[in-house]
Each structure stands twice: as structure tokens, then as C-alpha cells.
């Protein structure tokens, strides 16, 4: 396998991990539970064999254990309380913000594009525009050197 195709496979596995994390975080907002329960529950998901399982676990652990801090940070970039956000958009924003704040190996454009893509797929009609605008503001603040 050449470098390009292995990189592409890696990014597809990461994208699948984010998709499963979005679904798990959506469920967690509706019915909160320990993050470990989500890892176990979604570990059996049909798409998990195509996902980066470790990245999925890291996203859930990182977001669930620092939810208050992430929401406080998110509040700086949005026009309403995080509690009033649509659950899909909130989950996408938490993933994007987590990556911007804690995963410097993920380029800011990738973090934003992935969150926007998830919101286009699972969120309300124009939710992706909101997610894009919020994460763009966050990236200006959190990743000024990349801008």
C-alpha cells in the first residue's frame, strides 16, 4: 500500500470514528451515562470495524470528562447557552472544539470540515452553517498560527 492510500484509509477511519462519536454523544445528551458505557455500547456498532476505535474512545473520554469546560469554552463563540443547542449540532461542536483545543495533530480545517460534514448529514437543514461559523471563530482563537 502506498503512502497516499494508507493516509486516505487513516482519514476514513478517523471520519468513521467521528461519526460514531457524534451518535454516541447525541445519545449521551438524551440519556447521560458514564463514557465507558458509550464505548462499550457503540463498540458493537455495525460501522465500528471501519473506524479508528482508539480515536473514537479518546473523543468520548475527552469530551465526556471535560464537558463543562468545553461548554464554557463553546459559550464564548455562540449566541446562546450550549444547553439550548440542537443535540446533533452540540455534539458536532463538541467534537470540533475538542479537536481544535486538544488535538494539534488535526489541522483546524479538518476539524471544521469534519464537524460541518457530520452536521450536514445528521443535523437540521442549515445547522452546518452555524457549526462552520462557530468553529471558524473558535479556530481563530485557538489556532491563530494556522490561520
C-alpha positions in Angstrom: 0.0 0.0 0.0 1.4 3.4 -0.9 1.6 6.3 1.4 -1.3 8.2 -0.2 -3.7 5.2 0.1 -2.7 4.5 3.7 -3.2 8.2 4.6 -6.6 8.1 2.9 -7.6 4.9 4.8 -6.5 6.5 8.0 -8.6 9.6 7.4 -11.6 7.4 6.5 -11.2 5.6 9.8 -11.0 8.9 11.7 -14.1 10.2 9.9 -16.0 7.0 10.9 -14.7 7.4 14.5 -16.1 10.9 14.5 -19.5 9.8 13.0 -19.8 7.1 15.8 -18.7 9.7 18.4 -21.4 12.1 17.2 -24.0 9.3 17.5 -22.8 8.3 21.0 -22.7 12.0 22.1 -26.2 12.5 20.8 -27.4 9.5 22.8 -25.4 10.8 25.9 -27.1 14.1 25.8 -30.6 12.4 25.8 -29.7 9.8 28.4 -26.4 10.6 30.3 -24.3 7.7 31.4 -20.6 7.0 32.0 -18.5 7.5 28.9 -17.2 3.9 29.3 -20.8 2.6 28.7 -20.9 4.5 25.4 -17.6 3.0 24.3 -19.0 -0.5 25.1 -22.4 0.2 23.6 -21.0 1.7 20.3 -18.1 -0.7 20.2 -20.6 -3.2 18.8 -21.8 -0.8 16.1 -22.0 -2.1 12.6 -19.6 0.7 11.4 -17.0 0.2 14.2 -14.8 -2.2 12.2 -14.2 0.6 9.7 -13.5 3.2 12.5 -10.3 4.2 14.3 -11.5 2.6 17.6 -8.8 4.3 19.7 -9.7 7.7 18.4 -13.4 7.1 19.0 -12.6 6.1 22.6 -10.4 9.2 23.0 -13.1 11.5 21.7 -15.7 10.1 24.1 -13.4 10.1 27.1 -12.0 13.6 26.4 -15.4 15.2 25.6 -17.4 13.5 28.3 -14.9 14.1 31.1 -14.4 17.8 30.2 -17.9 18.6 29.1 -18.3 21.5 31.5 -15.0 23.1 30.4 -15.8 22.5 26.7 -19.3 24.1 27.1 -17.8 27.1 28.9 -15.3 27.5 26.1 -18.1 27.0 23.5 -20.2 29.7 25.1 -17.5 32.2 24.1 -18.2 31.5 20.5 -22.0 31.1 20.3 -25.1 33.3 20.6 -27.0 31.1 23.1 -26.4 28.8 26.0 -24.9 25.4 24.9 -27.9 23.8 26.7 -30.2 25.3 24.0 -28.3 23.9 21.1 -29.8 21.2 18.9 -28.2 17.9 20.2 -26.7 17.0 16.8 -25.1 20.4 16.4 -24.0 20.4 20.0 -22.3 17.0 19.5 -20.6 18.2 16.3 -19.4 21.4 18.0 -18.1 19.4 21.0 -16.1 17.2 18.6 -14.8 20.1 16.6 -13.9 22.2 19.6 -12.2 19.2 21.3 -10.1 18.6 18.3 -9.2 22.3 18.0 -8.3 22.6 21.6 -6.6 19.2 22.3 -5.5 17.6 19.0 -2.9 19.8 17.4 -2.1 17.0 15.0 -5.6 17.5 13.4 -5.4 20.6 11.1 -8.0 23.2 12.0 -9.6 22.9 8.5 -10.0 19.1 9.0 -11.7 19.6 12.4 -14.1 22.2 11.0 -14.8 20.3 7.8 -15.5 17.1 9.6 -17.9 18.7 12.0 -19.7 20.5 9.2 -19.9 17.3 7.2 -21.5 15.4 10.2 -23.9 18.2 10.7 -24.9 18.3 7.0 -25.5 14.5 7.2 -27.3 14.3 10.6 -28.4 17.8 11.6 -31.1 20.3 10.8 -31.2 21.9 7.3 -28.9 24.8 7.8 -27.2 23.6 11.0 -23.9 23.1 9.2 -23.7 26.8 8.5 -23.9 27.6 12.2 -21.4 24.9 13.1 -19.0 26.2 10.5 -19.3 29.8 11.7 -18.8 28.8 15.4 -15.8 26.6 14.8 -14.3 29.2 12.5 -14.4 31.7 15.3 -13.0 29.1 17.7 -10.1 28.3 15.3 -9.2 32.0 15.1 -8.9 32.0 18.9 -7.4 28.5 19.5 -5.2 28.1 16.4 -4.0 31.6 15.4 -0.7 30.3 14.0 -2.5 28.1 11.5 -4.7 30.9 10.1 
